[in-house]
């Protein structure tokens, strides 16, 4: 992979007429969001008001996988304080 490779992230979102919203997503999603679950997440106490569906699309850099170099150090035994 190139160091500056971008991935597209698409997150389904619902916004209601009274200003409530919900969004959820992951790379494990199969591409068909559970719109009814998002609707319930907006307001689980009562039906939502005129919910509108949207997609949030973002492009983010793939994180670099790095390695940290280190070494093990033997712990020095504690000095005995017994008399």
PDB file of N, CA, C and O in Angstrom:
ATOM      1  N   UNK A   1       0.829  -1.181   0.000  1.00  0.00           N
ATOM      2  CA  UNK A   1       0.000   0.000   0.000  1.00  0.00           C
ATOM      3  C   UNK A   1       0.875   1.247   0.000  1.00  0.00           C
ATOM      4  O   UNK A   1       1.935   1.293   0.624  1.00  0.00           O
ATOM      5  N   UNK A   2       0.408   2.227  -0.701  1.00  0.00           N
ATOM      6  CA  UNK A   2       1.115   3.492  -0.711  1.00  0.00           C
ATOM      7  C   UNK A   2       0.920   4.187   0.632  1.00  0.00           C
ATOM      8  O   UNK A   2      -0.094   3.991   1.302  1.00  0.00           O
ATOM      9  N   UNK A   3       1.909   5.006   1.020  1.00  0.00           N
ATOM     10  CA  UNK A   3       1.834   5.699   2.303  1.00  0.00           C
ATOM     11  C   UNK A   3       0.640   6.639   2.399  1.00  0.00           C
ATOM     12  O   UNK A   3       0.118   6.873   3.489  1.00  0.00           O
ATOM     13  N   UNK A   4       0.207   7.177   1.267  1.00  0.00           N
ATOM     14  CA  UNK A   4      -0.872   8.156   1.293  1.00  0.00           C
ATOM     15  C   UNK A   4      -2.185   7.582   0.749  1.00  0.00           C
ATOM     16  O   UNK A   4      -3.036   8.330   0.267  1.00  0.00           O
ATOM     17  N   UNK A   5      -2.350   6.259   0.823  1.00  0.00           N
ATOM     18  CA  UNK A   5      -3.561   5.644   0.313  1.00  0.00           C
ATOM     19  C   UNK A   5      -4.766   6.084   1.141  1.00  0.00           C
ATOM     20  O   UNK A   5      -4.740   6.060   2.372  1.00  0.00           O
ATOM     21  N   UNK A   6      -5.820   6.485   0.436  1.00  0.00           N
ATOM     22  CA  UNK A   6      -7.051   6.904   1.109  1.00  0.00           C
ATOM     23  C   UNK A   6      -8.104   5.813   1.004  1.00  0.00           C
ATOM     24  O   UNK A   6      -8.167   5.087   0.011  1.00  0.00           O
ATOM     25  N   UNK A   7      -8.925   5.706   2.032  1.00  0.00           N
ATOM     26  CA  UNK A   7     -10.067   4.806   1.975  1.00  0.00           C
ATOM     27  C   UNK A   7     -11.332   5.639   2.116  1.00  0.00           C
ATOM     28  O   UNK A   7     -11.358   6.652   2.814  1.00  0.00           O
ATOM     29  N   UNK A   8     -12.368   5.192   1.444  1.00  0.00           N
ATOM     30  CA  UNK A   8     -13.654   5.879   1.525  1.00  0.00           C
ATOM     31  C   UNK A   8     -14.474   5.249   2.651  1.00  0.00           C
ATOM     32  O   UNK A   8     -14.617   4.029   2.728  1.00  0.00           O
ATOM     33  N   UNK A   9     -15.000   6.092   3.508  1.00  0.00           N
ATOM     34  CA  UNK A   9     -15.871   5.638   4.589  1.00  0.00           C
ATOM     35  C   UNK A   9     -17.246   6.236   4.348  1.00  0.00           C
ATOM     36  O   UNK A   9     -17.390   7.451   4.207  1.00  0.00           O
ATOM     37  N   UNK A  10     -18.264   5.370   4.300  1.00  0.00           N
ATOM     38  CA  UNK A  10     -19.646   5.833   4.120  1.00  0.00           C
ATOM     39  C   UNK A  10     -20.450   5.407   5.341  1.00  0.00           C
ATOM     40  O   UNK A  10     -20.512   4.225   5.679  1.00  0.00           O
ATOM     41  N   UNK A  11     -21.062   6.384   5.994  1.00  0.00           N
ATOM     42  CA  UNK A  11     -21.821   6.133   7.216  1.00  0.00           C
ATOM     43  C   UNK A  11     -23.261   6.582   6.994  1.00  0.00           C
ATOM     44  O   UNK A  11     -23.502   7.748   6.684  1.00  0.00           O
ATOM     45  N   UNK A  12     -24.229   5.663   7.149  1.00  0.00           N
ATOM     46  CA  UNK A  12     -25.623   6.058   7.007  1.00  0.00           C
ATOM     47  C   UNK A  12     -26.067   6.912   8.202  1.00  0.00           C
ATOM     48  O   UNK A  12     -25.640   6.686   9.334  1.00  0.00           O
ATOM     49  N   UNK A  13     -26.929   7.891   7.927  1.00  0.00           N
ATOM     50  CA  UNK A  13     -27.386   8.816   8.957  1.00  0.00           C
ATOM     51  C   UNK A  13     -28.843   9.176   8.707  1.00  0.00           C
ATOM     52  O   UNK A  13     -29.280   9.272   7.560  1.00  0.00           O
ATOM     53  N   UNK A  14     -29.585   9.373   9.777  1.00  0.00           N
ATOM     54  CA  UNK A  14     -30.965   9.866   9.703  1.00  0.00           C
ATOM     55  C   UNK A  14     -31.029  11.158  10.488  1.00  0.00           C
ATOM     56  O   UNK A  14     -30.466  11.253  11.578  1.00  0.00           O
ATOM     57  N   UNK A  15     -31.716  12.165   9.938  1.00  0.00           N
ATOM     58  CA  UNK A  15     -31.973  13.425  10.625  1.00  0.00           C
ATOM     59  C   UNK A  15     -33.470  13.664  10.570  1.00  0.00           C
ATOM     60  O   UNK A  15     -34.098  13.484   9.526  1.00  0.00           O
ATOM     61  N   UNK A  16     -34.041  14.070  11.700  1.00  0.00           N
ATOM     62  CA  UNK A  16     -35.484  14.290  11.756  1.00  0.00           C
ATOM     63  C   UNK A  16     -35.810  15.781  11.718  1.00  0.00           C
ATOM     64  O   UNK A  16     -34.942  16.627  11.934  1.00  0.00           O
ATOM     65  N   UNK A  17     -37.071  16.082  11.442  1.00  0.00           N
ATOM     66  CA  UNK A  17     -37.518  17.470  11.333  1.00  0.00           C
ATOM     67  C   UNK A  17     -37.384  18.216  12.660  1.00  0.00           C
ATOM     68  O   UNK A  17     -37.277  19.443  12.671  1.00  0.00           O
ATOM     69  N   UNK A  18     -37.388  17.486  13.779  1.00  0.00           N
ATOM     70  CA  UNK A  18     -37.242  18.151  15.077  1.00  0.00           C
ATOM     71  C   UNK A  18     -35.800  18.138  15.587  1.00  0.00           C
ATOM     72  O   UNK A  18     -35.559  18.390  16.768  1.00  0.00           O
ATOM     73  N   UNK A  19     -34.829  17.841  14.694  1.00  0.00           N
ATOM     74  CA  UNK A  19     -33.417  17.987  15.011  1.00  0.00           C
ATOM     75  C   UNK A  19     -32.733  16.786  15.631  1.00  0.00           C
ATOM     76  O   UNK A  19     -31.569  16.881  16.021  1.00  0.00           O
ATOM     77  N   UNK A  20     -33.411  15.674  15.733  1.00  0.00           N
ATOM     78  CA  UNK A  20     -32.753  14.475  16.259  1.00  0.00           C
ATOM     79  C   UNK A  20     -32.016  13.790  15.111  1.00  0.00           C
ATOM     80  O   UNK A  20     -32.385  13.935  13.946  1.00  0.00           O
ATOM     81  N   UNK A  21     -30.970  13.043  15.459  1.00  0.00           N
ATOM     82  CA  UNK A  21     -30.192  12.368  14.424  1.00  0.00           C
ATOM     83  C   UNK A  21     -29.566  11.105  14.985  1.00  0.00           C
ATOM     84  O   UNK A  21     -29.439  10.945  16.199  1.00  0.00           O
ATOM     85  N   UNK A  22     -29.179  10.215  14.092  1.00  0.00           N
ATOM     86  CA  UNK A  22     -28.455   8.998  14.444  1.00  0.00           C
ATOM     87  C   UNK A  22     -27.609   8.589  13.248  1.00  0.00           C
ATOM     88  O   UNK A  22     -28.015   8.764  12.099  1.00  0.00           O
ATOM     89  N   UNK A  23     -26.424   8.040  13.528  1.00  0.00           N
ATOM     90  CA  UNK A  23     -25.526   7.555  12.481  1.00  0.00           C
ATOM     91  C   UNK A  23     -24.802   6.329  13.011  1.00  0.00           C
ATOM     92  O   UNK A  23     -24.507   6.230  14.202  1.00  0.00           O
ATOM     93  N   UNK A  24     -24.523   5.402  12.112  1.00  0.00           N
ATOM     94  CA  UNK A  24     -23.824   4.191  12.534  1.00  0.00           C
ATOM     95  C   UNK A  24     -23.249   3.499  11.319  1.00  0.00           C
ATOM     96  O   UNK A  24     -23.847   3.511  10.243  1.00  0.00           O
ATOM     97  N   UNK A  25     -22.077   2.892  11.495  1.00  0.00           N
ATOM     98  CA  UNK A  25     -21.494   2.158  10.388  1.00  0.00           C
ATOM     99  C   UNK A  25     -20.215   1.468  10.785  1.00  0.00           C
ATOM    100  O   UNK A  25     -19.646   1.748  11.840  1.00  0.00           O
ATOM    101  N   UNK A  26     -19.764   0.564   9.936  1.00  0.00           N
ATOM    102  CA  UNK A  26     -18.483  -0.101  10.140  1.00  0.00           C
ATOM    103  C   UNK A  26     -18.076  -0.773   8.834  1.00  0.00           C
ATOM    104  O   UNK A  26     -18.880  -0.884   7.909  1.00  0.00           O
ATOM    105  N   UNK A  27     -16.843  -1.212   8.765  1.00  0.00           N
ATOM    106  CA  UNK A  27     -16.387  -1.897   7.558  1.00  0.00           C
ATOM    107  C   UNK A  27     -17.027  -3.275   7.437  1.00  0.00           C
ATOM    108  O   UNK A  27     -17.000  -3.875   6.363  1.00  0.00           O
ATOM    109  N   UNK A  28     -17.599  -3.781   8.518  1.00  0.00           N
ATOM    110  CA  UNK A  28     -18.251  -5.091   8.495  1.00  0.00           C
ATOM    111  C   UNK A  28     -19.679  -5.025   7.939  1.00  0.00           C
ATOM    112  O   UNK A  28     -20.275  -6.061   7.644  1.00  0.00           O
ATOM    113  N   UNK A  29     -20.221  -3.828   7.798  1.00  0.00           N
ATOM    114  CA  UNK A  29     -21.590  -3.692   7.277  1.00  0.00           C
ATOM    115  C   UNK A  29     -21.651  -4.229   5.849  1.00  0.00           C
ATOM    116  O   UNK A  29     -20.692  -4.096   5.088  1.00  0.00           O
ATOM    117  N   UNK A  30     -22.763  -4.825   5.496  1.00  0.00           N
ATOM    118  CA  UNK A  30     -22.883  -5.457   4.178  1.00  0.00           C
ATOM    119  C   UNK A  30     -23.295  -4.491   3.074  1.00  0.00           C
ATOM    120  O   UNK A  30     -23.527  -4.924   1.945  1.00  0.00           O
ATOM    121  N   UNK A  31     -23.392  -3.205   3.363  1.00  0.00           N
ATOM    122  CA  UNK A  31     -23.747  -2.230   2.349  1.00  0.00           C
ATOM    123  C   UNK A  31     -25.193  -1.773   2.423  1.00  0.00           C
ATOM    124  O   UNK A  31     -25.530  -0.711   1.900  1.00  0.00           O
ATOM    125  N   UNK A  32     -26.052  -2.554   3.061  1.00  0.00           N
ATOM    126  CA  UNK A  32     -27.453  -2.173   3.233  1.00  0.00           C
ATOM    127  C   UNK A  32     -27.690  -1.802   4.686  1.00  0.00           C
ATOM    128  O   UNK A  32     -27.858  -2.688   5.524  1.00  0.00           O
ATOM    129  N   UNK A  33     -27.709  -0.507   5.007  1.00  0.00           N
ATOM    130  CA  UNK A  33     -27.871  -0.116   6.410  1.00  0.00           C
ATOM    131  C   UNK A  33     -29.248  -0.497   6.947  1.00  0.00           C
ATOM    132  O   UNK A  33     -30.211  -0.632   6.192  1.00  0.00           O
ATOM    133  N   UNK A  34     -29.319  -0.663   8.236  1.00  0.00           N
ATOM    134  CA  UNK A  34     -30.576  -0.947   8.927  1.00  0.00           C
ATOM    135  C   UNK A  34     -31.230   0.390   9.265  1.00  0.00           C
ATOM    136  O   UNK A  34     -31.085   0.908  10.372  1.00  0.00           O
ATOM    137  N   UNK A  35     -31.951   0.936   8.290  1.00  0.00           N
ATOM    138  CA  UNK A  35     -32.567   2.257   8.452  1.00  0.00           C
ATOM    139  C   UNK A  35     -33.563   2.272   9.606  1.00  0.00           C
ATOM    140  O   UNK A  35     -33.683   3.284  10.297  1.00  0.00           O
ATOM    141  N   UNK A  36     -34.276   1.173   9.829  1.00  0.00           N
ATOM    142  CA  UNK A  36     -35.248   1.150  10.918  1.00  0.00           C
ATOM    143  C   UNK A  36     -34.539   1.240  12.272  1.00  0.00           C
ATOM    144  O   UNK A  36     -35.058   1.864  13.198  1.00  0.00           O
ATOM    145  N   UNK A  37     -33.368   0.630  12.395  1.00  0.00           N
ATOM    146  CA  UNK A  37     -32.600   0.725  13.640  1.00  0.00           C
ATOM    147  C   UNK A  37     -32.125   2.161  13.849  1.00  0.00           C
ATOM    148  O   UNK A  37     -32.187   2.683  14.962  1.00  0.00           O
ATOM    149  N   UNK A  38     -31.647   2.801  12.771  1.00  0.00           N
ATOM    150  CA  UNK A  38     -31.221   4.198  12.881  1.00  0.00           C
ATOM    151  C   UNK A  38     -32.394   5.090  13.276  1.00  0.00           C
ATOM    152  O   UNK A  38     -32.232   6.016  14.070  1.00  0.00           O
ATOM    153  N   UNK A  39     -33.565   4.816  12.727  1.00  0.00           N
ATOM    154  CA  UNK A  39     -34.766   5.573  13.075  1.00  0.00           C
ATOM    155  C   UNK A  39     -35.063   5.429  14.570  1.00  0.00           C
ATOM    156  O   UNK A  39     -35.378   6.407  15.248  1.00  0.00           O
ATOM    157  N   UNK A  40     -34.958   4.212  15.067  1.00  0.00           N
ATOM    158  CA  UNK A  40     -35.197   3.967  16.494  1.00  0.00           C
ATOM    159  C   UNK A  40     -34.153   4.660  17.364  1.00  0.00           C
ATOM    160  O   UNK A  40     -34.466   5.139  18.454  1.00  0.00           O
ATOM    161  N   UNK A  41     -32.903   4.712  16.879  1.00  0.00           N
ATOM    162  CA  UNK A  41     -31.841   5.367  17.641  1.00  0.00           C
ATOM    163  C   UNK A  41     -32.062   6.874  17.754  1.00  0.00           C
ATOM    164  O   UNK A  41     -31.605   7.493  18.715  1.00  0.00           O
ATOM    165  N   UNK A  42     -32.759   7.471  16.786  1.00  0.00           N
ATOM    166  CA  UNK A  42     -33.049   8.908  16.864  1.00  0.00           C
ATOM    167  C   UNK A  42     -33.895   9.217  18.091  1.00  0.00           C
ATOM    168  O   UNK A  42     -33.634  10.180  18.813  1.00  0.00           O
ATOM    169  N   UNK A  43     -34.897   8.400  18.314  1.00  0.00           N
ATOM    170  CA  UNK A  43     -35.791   8.619  19.451  1.00  0.00           C
ATOM    171  C   UNK A  43     -36.515   7.317  19.734  1.00  0.00           C
ATOM    172  O   UNK A  43     -37.445   6.955  19.014  1.00  0.00           O
ATOM    173  N   UNK A  44     -36.101   6.613  20.768  1.00  0.00           N
ATOM    174  CA  UNK A  44     -36.733   5.324  21.050  1.00  0.00           C
ATOM    175  C   UNK A  44     -38.006   5.452  21.875  1.00  0.00           C
ATOM    176  O   UNK A  44     -38.675   4.450  22.127  1.00  0.00           O
ATOM    177  N   UNK A  45     -38.358   6.679  22.307  1.00  0.00           N
ATOM    178  CA  UNK A  45     -39.582   6.882  23.093  1.00  0.00           C
ATOM    179  C   UNK A  45     -40.819   7.079  22.229  1.00  0.00           C
ATOM    180  O   UNK A  45     -41.924   6.706  22.624  1.00  0.00           O
ATOM    181  N   UNK A  46     -40.632   7.669  21.041  1.00  0.00           N
ATOM    182  CA  UNK A  46     -41.785   7.956  20.176  1.00  0.00           C
ATOM    183  C   UNK A  46     -41.356   7.928  18.715  1.00  0.00           C
ATOM    184  O   UNK A  46     -40.161   7.994  18.425  1.00  0.00           O
ATOM    185  N   UNK A  47     -42.305   7.832  17.793  1.00  0.00           N
ATOM    186  CA  UNK A  47     -41.950   7.816  16.365  1.00  0.00           C
ATOM    187  C   UNK A  47     -41.220   9.106  15.959  1.00  0.00           C
ATOM    188  O   UNK A  47     -41.490  10.184  16.489  1.00  0.00           O
ATOM    189  N   UNK A  48     -40.309   8.968  15.024  1.00  0.00           N
ATOM    190  CA  UNK A  48     -39.565  10.139  14.568  1.00  0.00           C
ATOM    191  C   UNK A  48     -40.440  11.023  13.683  1.00  0.00           C
ATOM    192  O   UNK A  48     -41.432  10.571  13.111  1.00  0.00           O
ATOM    193  N   UNK A  49     -40.050  12.293  13.585  1.00  0.00           N
ATOM    194  CA  UNK A  49     -40.786  13.280  12.806  1.00  0.00           C
ATOM    195  C   UNK A  49     -40.097  13.465  11.462  1.00  0.00           C
ATOM    196  O   UNK A  49     -39.007  14.033  11.396  1.00  0.00           O
ATOM    197  N   UNK A  50     -40.717  12.994  10.405  1.00  0.00           N
ATOM    198  CA  UNK A  50     -40.237  13.173   9.036  1.00  0.00           C
ATOM    199  C   UNK A  50     -38.752  12.837   8.878  1.00  0.00           C
ATOM    200  O   UNK A  50     -37.975  13.702   8.473  1.00  0.00           O
ATOM    201  N   UNK A  51     -38.336  11.599   9.188  1.00  0.00           N
ATOM    202  CA  UNK A  51     -36.907  11.262   9.090  1.00  0.00           C
ATOM    203  C   UNK A  51     -36.406  11.295   7.645  1.00  0.00           C
ATOM    204  O   UNK A  51     -37.068  10.802   6.732  1.00  0.00           O
ATOM    205  N   UNK A  52     -35.237  11.878   7.461  1.00  0.00           N
ATOM    206  CA  UNK A  52     -34.585  11.953   6.158  1.00  0.00           C
ATOM    207  C   UNK A  52     -33.300  11.147   6.203  1.00  0.00           C
ATOM    208  O   UNK A  52     -32.550  11.225   7.176  1.00  0.00           O
ATOM    209  N   UNK A  53     -33.041  10.373   5.156  1.00  0.00           N
ATOM    210  CA  UNK A  53     -31.848   9.532   5.089  1.00  0.00           C
ATOM    211  C   UNK A  53     -30.718  10.253   4.367  1.00  0.00           C
ATOM    212  O   UNK A  53     -30.936  10.925   3.359  1.00  0.00           O
ATOM    213  N   UNK A  54     -29.522  10.104   4.893  1.00  0.00           N
ATOM    214  CA  UNK A  54     -28.327  10.707   4.312  1.00  0.00           C
ATOM    215  C   UNK A  54     -27.173   9.715   4.397  1.00  0.00           C
ATOM    216  O   UNK A  54     -27.249   8.709   5.103  1.00  0.00           O
ATOM    217  N   UNK A  55     -26.114  10.015   3.673  1.00  0.00           N
ATOM    218  CA  UNK A  55     -24.846   9.291   3.795  1.00  0.00           C
ATOM    219  C   UNK A  55     -23.770  10.305   4.132  1.00  0.00           C
ATOM    220  O   UNK A  55     -23.671  11.354   3.496  1.00  0.00           O
ATOM    221  N   UNK A  56     -22.973   9.990   5.124  1.00  0.00           N
ATOM    222  CA  UNK A  56     -21.774  10.770   5.413  1.00  0.00           C
ATOM    223  C   UNK A  56     -20.641  10.062   4.677  1.00  0.00           C
ATOM    224  O   UNK A  56     -20.412   8.871   4.887  1.00  0.00           O
ATOM    225  N   UNK A  57     -19.939  10.784   3.823  1.00  0.00           N
ATOM    226  CA  UNK A  57     -18.823  10.200   3.085  1.00  0.00           C
ATOM    227  C   UNK A  57     -17.554  10.933   3.479  1.00  0.00           C
ATOM    228  O   UNK A  57     -17.492  12.162   3.422  1.00  0.00           O
ATOM    229  N   UNK A  58     -16.547  10.179   3.876  1.00  0.00           N
ATOM    230  CA  UNK A  58     -15.262  10.764   4.259  1.00  0.00           C
ATOM    231  C   UNK A  58     -14.147   9.938   3.642  1.00  0.00           C
ATOM    232  O   UNK A  58     -14.285   8.732   3.436  1.00  0.00           O
ATOM    233  N   UNK A  59     -13.050  10.602   3.353  1.00  0.00           N
ATOM    234  CA  UNK A  59     -11.854   9.938   2.845  1.00  0.00           C
ATOM    235  C   UNK A  59     -10.762  10.123   3.883  1.00  0.00           C
ATOM    236  O   UNK A  59     -10.395  11.251   4.215  1.00  0.00           O
ATOM    237  N   UNK A  60     -10.250   9.027   4.389  1.00  0.00           N
ATOM    238  CA  UNK A  60      -9.225   9.098   5.429  1.00  0.00           C
ATOM    239  C   UNK A  60      -7.994   8.305   4.997  1.00  0.00           C
ATOM    240  O   UNK A  60      -8.085   7.342   4.236  1.00  0.00           O
ATOM    241  N   UNK A  61      -6.850   8.735   5.501  1.00  0.00           N
ATOM    242  CA  UNK A  61      -5.599   8.040   5.181  1.00  0.00           C
ATOM    243  C   UNK A  61      -5.562   6.707   5.914  1.00  0.00           C
ATOM    244  O   UNK A  61      -5.963   6.601   7.073  1.00  0.00           O
ATOM    245  N   UNK A  62      -5.081   5.710   5.221  1.00  0.00           N
ATOM    246  CA  UNK A  62      -4.846   4.416   5.860  1.00  0.00           C
ATOM    247  C   UNK A  62      -3.759   4.615   6.908  1.00  0.00           C
ATOM    248  O   UNK A  62      -2.740   5.245   6.627  1.00  0.00           O
ATOM    249  N   UNK A  63      -3.960   4.093   8.094  1.00  0.00           N
ATOM    250  CA  UNK A  63      -2.911   4.244   9.108  1.00  0.00           C
ATOM    251  C   UNK A  63      -1.686   3.418   8.752  1.00  0.00           C
ATOM    252  O   UNK A  63      -1.789   2.352   8.145  1.00  0.00           O
ATOM    253  N   UNK A  64      -0.548   3.922   9.135  1.00  0.00           N
ATOM    254  CA  UNK A  64       0.698   3.194   8.913  1.00  0.00           C
ATOM    255  C   UNK A  64       0.868   2.173  10.028  1.00  0.00           C
ATOM    256  O   UNK A  64       0.591   2.451  11.195  1.00  0.00           O
ATOM    257  N   UNK A  65       1.314   1.023   9.659  1.00  0.00           N
ATOM    258  CA  UNK A  65       1.627   0.003  10.652  1.00  0.00           C
ATOM    259  C   UNK A  65       3.115   0.105  10.931  1.00  0.00           C
ATOM    260  O   UNK A  65       3.938  -0.020  10.024  1.00  0.00           O
ATOM    261  N   UNK A  66       3.447   0.331  12.174  1.00  0.00           N
ATOM    262  CA  UNK A  66       4.847   0.536  12.505  1.00  0.00           C
ATOM    263  C   UNK A  66       5.371  -0.532  13.447  1.00  0.00           C
ATOM    264  O   UNK A  66       4.641  -1.421  13.884  1.00  0.00           O
ATOM    265  N   UNK A  67       6.645  -0.419  13.743  1.00  0.00           N
ATOM    266  CA  UNK A  67       7.296  -1.351  14.650  1.00  0.00           C
ATOM    267  C   UNK A  67       8.136  -0.547  15.619  1.00  0.00           C
ATOM    268  O   UNK A  67       8.836   0.386  15.225  1.00  0.00           O
ATOM    269  N   UNK A  68       8.064  -0.910  16.876  1.00  0.00           N
ATOM    270  CA  UNK A  68       8.868  -0.262  17.902  1.00  0.00           C
ATOM    271  C   UNK A  68      10.011  -1.205  18.254  1.00  0.00           C
ATOM    272  O   UNK A  68       9.794  -2.382  18.540  1.00  0.00           O
ATOM    273  N   UNK A  69      11.216  -0.679  18.232  1.00  0.00           N
ATOM    274  CA  UNK A  69      12.396  -1.485  18.547  1.00  0.00           C
ATOM    275  C   UNK A  69      12.672  -1.355  20.038  1.00  0.00           C
ATOM    276  O   UNK A  69      12.672  -0.252  20.584  1.00  0.00           O
ATOM    277  N   UNK A  70      12.905  -2.476  20.683  1.00  0.00           N
ATOM    278  CA  UNK A  70      13.203  -2.461  22.113  1.00  0.00           C
ATOM    279  C   UNK A  70      14.019  -3.676  22.478  1.00  0.00           C
ATOM    280  O   UNK A  70      14.284  -4.539  21.641  1.00  0.00           O
ATOM    281  N   UNK A  71      14.411  -3.738  23.721  1.00  0.00           N
ATOM    282  CA  UNK A  71      15.149  -4.905  24.199  1.00  0.00           C
ATOM    283  C   UNK A  71      14.727  -5.188  25.631  1.00  0.00           C
ATOM    284  O   UNK A  71      14.299  -4.296  26.363  1.00  0.00           O
ATOM    285  N   UNK A  72      14.857  -6.449  26.011  1.00  0.00           N
ATOM    286  CA  UNK A  72      14.522  -6.857  27.363  1.00  0.00           C
ATOM    287  C   UNK A  72      15.684  -6.546  28.290  1.00  0.00           C
ATOM    288  O   UNK A  72      16.845  -6.730  27.924  1.00  0.00           O
ATOM    289  N   UNK A  73      15.373  -6.076  29.488  1.00  0.00           N
ATOM    290  CA  UNK A  73      16.391  -5.784  30.487  1.00  0.00           C
ATOM    291  C   UNK A  73      16.064  -6.610  31.722  1.00  0.00           C
ATOM    292  O   UNK A  73      14.952  -6.556  32.249  1.00  0.00           O
ATOM    293  N   UNK A  74      17.054  -7.374  32.174  1.00  0.00           N
ATOM    294  CA  UNK A  74      16.846  -8.190  33.372  1.00  0.00           C
ATOM    295  C   UNK A  74      16.705  -7.268  34.574  1.00  0.00           C
ATOM    296  O   UNK A  74      17.504  -6.353  34.768  1.00  0.00           O
ATOM    297  N   UNK A  75      15.684  -7.521  35.371  1.00  0.00           N
ATOM    298  CA  UNK A  75      15.457  -6.714  36.561  1.00  0.00           C
ATOM    299  C   UNK A  75      16.508  -7.058  37.595  1.00  0.00           C
ATOM    300  O   UNK A  75      16.784  -8.235  37.825  1.00  0.00           O
ATOM    301  N   UNK A  76      17.099  -6.054  38.221  1.00  0.00           N
ATOM    302  CA  UNK A  76      18.107  -6.274  39.262  1.00  0.00           C
ATOM    303  C   UNK A  76      17.404  -6.713  40.526  1.00  0.00           C
ATOM    304  O   UNK A  76      16.379  -6.137  40.892  1.00  0.00           O
ATOM    305  N   UNK A  77      17.934  -7.727  41.207  1.00  0.00           N
ATOM    306  CA  UNK A  77      17.310  -8.152  42.466  1.00  0.00           C
ATOM    307  C   UNK A  77      17.382  -7.046  43.506  1.00  0.00           C
ATOM    308  O   UNK A  77      18.353  -6.291  43.557  1.00  0.00           O
ATOM    309  N   UNK A  78      16.347  -6.954  44.336  1.00  0.00           N
ATOM    310  CA  UNK A  78      16.303  -5.955  45.401  1.00  0.00           C
ATOM    311  C   UNK A  78      17.391  -6.296  46.430  1.00  0.00           C
ATOM    312  O   UNK A  78      17.638  -7.468  46.715  1.00  0.00           O
ATOM    313  N   UNK A  79      18.015  -5.294  46.966  1.00  0.00           N
ATOM    314  CA  UNK A  79      19.010  -5.528  48.016  1.00  0.00           C
ATOM    315  C   UNK A  79      18.296  -5.978  49.275  1.00  0.00           C
ATOM    316  O   UNK A  79      17.250  -5.429  49.622  1.00  0.00           O
ATOM    317  N   UNK A  80      18.821  -6.926  49.934  1.00  0.00           N
ATOM    318  CA  UNK A  80      18.219  -7.458  51.149  1.00  0.00           C
ATOM    319  C   UNK A  80      18.390  -6.473  52.279  1.00  0.00           C
ATOM    320  O   UNK A  80      19.474  -5.927  52.480  1.00  0.00           O
ATOM    321  N   UNK A  81      17.311  -6.243  53.023  1.00  0.00           N
ATOM    322  CA  UNK A  81      17.387  -5.340  54.169  1.00  0.00           C
ATOM    323  C   UNK A  81      17.362  -6.104  55.482  1.00  0.00           C
ATOM    324  O   UNK A  81      17.244  -5.505  56.550  1.00  0.00           O
ATOM    325  N   UNK A  82      17.475  -7.441  55.407  1.00  0.00           N
ATOM    326  CA  UNK A  82      17.442  -8.231  56.635  1.00  0.00           C
ATOM    327  C   UNK A  82      18.751  -8.052  57.400  1.00  0.00           C
ATOM    328  O   UNK A  82      19.823  -7.916  56.809  1.00  0.00           O
ATOM    329  N   UNK A  83      18.639  -8.055  58.702  1.00  0.00           N
ATOM    330  CA  UNK A  83      19.836  -7.846  59.534  1.00  0.00           C
ATOM    331  C   UNK A  83      20.244  -9.103  60.226  1.00  0.00           C
ATOM    332  O   UNK A  83      21.228  -9.110  60.966  1.00  0.00           O
TER     333      UNK A  83
END
